[in-house]
Amino acid sequence: MYRAYSDRLREKLMRLRHLIFETAAELEDVGPLEETLKWGQPSYLTKQSKSGTTIRVDQIKSKPRQYCMMVHCQTSLVATYREFYSEVLRFDGKRCIEFDVEMDPPEDALRHCIELALTYHRNKRRDRLPF
């Protein structure tokens, strides 16, 4: 799945993959992730619990030194990410956090963004419950 990427980019994408799995393992009720290809991109789904939205990772084709973590564009996730992390993360549109291969992303912010994606549907359902 990651063999087609350059060594440096593969290293960064594998680190991102590791953070996704590590974050999922720390979250209650998320369950195991399914790793698959969607649109030719490594993708991570909470298929069993259905607690979150799909996370995809890939190189940005128009920017060879950039890679990204993407979520579904019809979620409110990137807007939420912007509210929390506009000072430390770069975004593209409604679906993408961009990273440069020469820099390490801020891990705490990135872990929080991953957590929000992996619990997106669960949190939406909880917001609808009367208290």
DRENVEXFI-733813 format. One record per residue (C-alpha): residue in three letters; z negated, x negated, y negated. Coordinates in nm, 3 decimals, always signed. Layout:
BEGIN
R  numi        z        x        y
R   Ala        Z        X        Y
...
end
This chain:
BEGIN
R  numi        z        x        y
R   Met   +0.000   +0.000   +0.000
R   Tyr   -0.082   -0.283   -0.243
R   Arg   +0.152   -0.552   -0.104
R   Ala   +0.433   -0.479   -0.353
R   Tyr   +0.221   -0.582   -0.653
R   Ser   +0.192   -0.934   -0.794
R   Asp   -0.118   -1.128   -0.688
R   Arg   -0.295   -1.084   -1.022
R   Leu   -0.215   -0.714   -1.047
R   Arg   -0.309   -0.656   -0.683
R   Glu   -0.646   -0.822   -0.750
R   Lys   -0.711   -0.586   -1.044
R   Leu   -0.597   -0.276   -0.856
R   Met   -0.808   -0.370   -0.554
R   Arg   -1.112   -0.410   -0.781
R   Leu   -1.042   -0.064   -0.922
R   Arg   -1.007   +0.072   -0.566
R   His   -1.341   -0.085   -0.475
R   Leu   -1.510   +0.076   -0.778
R   Ile   -1.368   +0.416   -0.682
R   Phe   -1.502   +0.394   -0.325
R   Glu   -1.832   +0.244   -0.436
R   Thr   -1.886   +0.515   -0.698
R   Ala   -1.797   +0.788   -0.449
R   Ala   -2.048   +0.650   -0.198
R   Glu   -2.325   +0.670   -0.460
R   Leu   -2.255   +1.033   -0.550
R   Glu   -2.423   +1.319   -0.372
R   Asp   -2.196   +1.588   -0.224
R   Val   -1.870   +1.400   -0.285
R   Gly   -1.826   +1.290   +0.076
R   Pro   -1.563   +1.053   +0.208
R   Leu   -1.250   +0.984   +0.006
R   Glu   -0.902   +1.014   +0.144
R   Glu   -0.674   +0.726   +0.044
R   Thr   -0.307   +0.815   +0.038
R   Leu   +0.014   +0.774   -0.161
R   Lys   +0.110   +1.037   -0.417
R   Trp   +0.431   +0.978   -0.610
R   Gly   +0.434   +0.630   -0.455
R   Gln   +0.097   +0.546   -0.612
R   Pro   -0.234   +0.470   -0.438
R   Ser   -0.437   +0.790   -0.470
R   Tyr   -0.792   +0.891   -0.393
R   Leu   -0.893   +1.249   -0.311
R   Thr   -1.220   +1.425   -0.239
R   Lys   -1.038   +1.622   +0.031
R   Gln   -1.344   +1.723   +0.235
R   Ser   -1.577   +1.830   -0.047
R   Lys   -1.307   +1.922   -0.302
R   Ser   -1.560   +1.810   -0.565
R   Gly   -1.314   +1.617   -0.778
R   Thr   -0.960   +1.571   -0.895
R   Thr   -0.722   +1.311   -0.756
R   Ile   -0.743   +0.961   -0.903
R   Arg   -0.425   +0.752   -0.895
R   Val   -0.384   +0.384   -0.983
R   Asp   -0.068   +0.189   -1.059
R   Gln   +0.107   -0.064   -1.276
R   Ile   +0.251   +0.076   -1.598
R   Lys   +0.623   +0.024   -1.538
R   Ser   +0.714   -0.004   -1.907
R   Lys   +0.430   -0.252   -1.969
R   Pro   +0.436   -0.515   -1.692
R   Arg   +0.098   -0.666   -1.787
R   Gln   -0.075   -0.328   -1.787
R   Tyr   -0.215   -0.109   -1.512
R   Cys   -0.387   +0.227   -1.524
R   Met   -0.614   +0.483   -1.368
R   Met   -0.470   +0.833   -1.387
R   Val   -0.608   +1.184   -1.343
R   His   -0.433   +1.519   -1.347
R   Cys   -0.304   +1.592   -1.698
R   Gln   -0.423   +1.954   -1.689
R   Thr   -0.788   +1.849   -1.663
R   Ser   -1.005   +1.782   -1.966
R   Leu   -1.105   +1.442   -1.829
R   Val   -0.914   +1.210   -2.062
R   Ala   -1.038   +1.408   -2.362
R   Thr   -1.392   +1.362   -2.227
R   Tyr   -1.330   +0.991   -2.166
R   Arg   -1.211   +0.958   -2.526
R   Glu   -1.529   +1.124   -2.655
R   Phe   -1.747   +0.878   -2.468
R   Tyr   -1.541   +0.559   -2.470
R   Ser   -1.277   +0.554   -2.745
R   Glu   -1.433   +0.230   -2.873
R   Val   -1.404   +0.041   -2.543
R   Leu   -1.115   +0.195   -2.344
R   Arg   -0.745   +0.254   -2.420
R   Phe   -0.577   +0.580   -2.329
R   Asp   -0.223   +0.708   -2.293
R   Gly   -0.168   +1.081   -2.328
R   Lys   -0.371   +1.328   -2.124
R   Arg   -0.379   +1.144   -1.793
R   Cys   -0.423   +0.770   -1.823
R   Ile   -0.675   +0.494   -1.898
R   Glu   -0.484   +0.169   -1.957
R   Phe   -0.603   -0.181   -1.868
R   Asp   -0.465   -0.529   -1.932
R   Val   -0.438   -0.763   -1.632
R   Glu   -0.587   -1.046   -1.840
R   Met   -0.908   -0.861   -1.921
R   Asp   -1.185   -0.710   -1.712
R   Pro   -1.247   -0.344   -1.798
R   Pro   -1.598   -0.244   -1.906
R   Glu   -1.741   -0.163   -1.565
R   Asp   -2.016   +0.080   -1.671
R   Ala   -1.773   +0.292   -1.871
R   Leu   -1.518   +0.283   -1.592
R   Arg   -1.774   +0.385   -1.328
R   His   -1.874   +0.682   -1.545
R   Cys   -1.509   +0.787   -1.583
R   Ile   -1.460   +0.762   -1.205
R   Glu   -1.776   +0.968   -1.148
R   Leu   -1.652   +1.238   -1.386
R   Ala   -1.319   +1.256   -1.199
R   Leu   -1.480   +1.265   -0.853
R   Thr   -1.710   +1.552   -0.959
R   Tyr   -1.472   +1.737   -1.192
R   His   -1.431   +2.056   -0.986
R   Arg   -1.794   +2.062   -0.872
R   Asn   -1.912   +2.036   -1.232
R   Lys   -1.666   +2.303   -1.346
R   Arg   -1.804   +2.542   -1.082
R   Arg   -2.162   +2.466   -1.186
R   Asp   -2.077   +2.536   -1.550
R   Arg   -1.974   +2.889   -1.448
R   Leu   -2.302   +2.968   -1.274
R   Pro   -2.552   +3.181   -1.464
R   Phe   -2.884   +3.010   -1.530
end
